[in-house]
Structure formats: C-alpha cells, structure tokens
C-alpha cells in the first residue's frame, strides 16, 4: 500500500513529537522509589506531596533501605521507610512530639 506523499511528513513529524514528549510525561527526575512513595501516599493518605525532607538510601546487610519524611500540601507530615524486598512503605504520621 502506497502512502500519499502529502501524508508522510505530517505523520513522521507527529510520531517524532510523541516519542520526544512521552518519556518526559512518564518519568520524573526523582529516583523510582520516590515516585512509588508519592503514589502510595496519594492512595493511602490522600497526601499531595509538597516536598521531601531527609531522603536517604542505604544498605542493611544485602537489602536496600529507603527513608524519607514527607510534607503534604495540607501541612501533614509523614515518615516513610522500606527495606527491600518489601513492596510498600511503612508510613507513620508525624505529630509535634513524634518528629
């Protein structure tokens, strides 16, 4: 099947734009675990993350560890931690006396 010449350039240009823009929409500059934590907080705590504090990655024996304190847009704060091979973070609310 022959594609008319007047359709080739616009189709190619559209495909090029999609291939350039799509990765930018699907990836952030944060490490993958931060994106996972952001999504878990949104689902479990209805927390829209304003910023992260004290983000740490480490090792506990052969297992990777991840920790962060999170400030939500509404002012709430949470501590989150995960040690692989766990899939989800343990999230605890910070009170004035706990954090």
VENVEN-V55933 format. One record per pair of residues at least 12 apart in sequence whose C-alpha atoms are under 7 Angstrom apart, sorted by the first residue. I is the first residue (numbers start at 1). GAP is how many residues later the second one is. If there is no record, write none. Layout:
i = [I | I]
gap = [GAP | GAP]
This chain:
i = [37 | 47 | 48 | 48 | 49 | 49 | 49 | 49 | 50 | 50 | 50 | 51 | 51 | 52 | 52 | 52 | 52 | 53 | 53 | 53 | 54 | 54 | 55 | 55 | 55 | 56 | 63 | 63 | 64 | 64 | 65 | 65 | 65 | 66 | 66 | 66 | 67 | 67 | 67 | 68 | 68 | 77 | 77 | 78 | 78 | 78 | 78 | 79 | 79 | 79 | 79 | 80]
gap = [52 | 25 | 24 | 25 | 21 | 22 | 23 | 24 | 21 | 22 | 23 | 19 | 20 | 16 | 17 | 18 | 19 | 15 | 16 | 17 | 14 | 15 | 12 | 13 | 14 | 12 | 20 | 21 | 19 | 20 | 17 | 18 | 19 | 15 | 16 | 17 | 13 | 14 | 15 | 12 | 13 | 16 | 17 | 13 | 14 | 15 | 16 | 12 | 13 | 14 | 15 | 12]
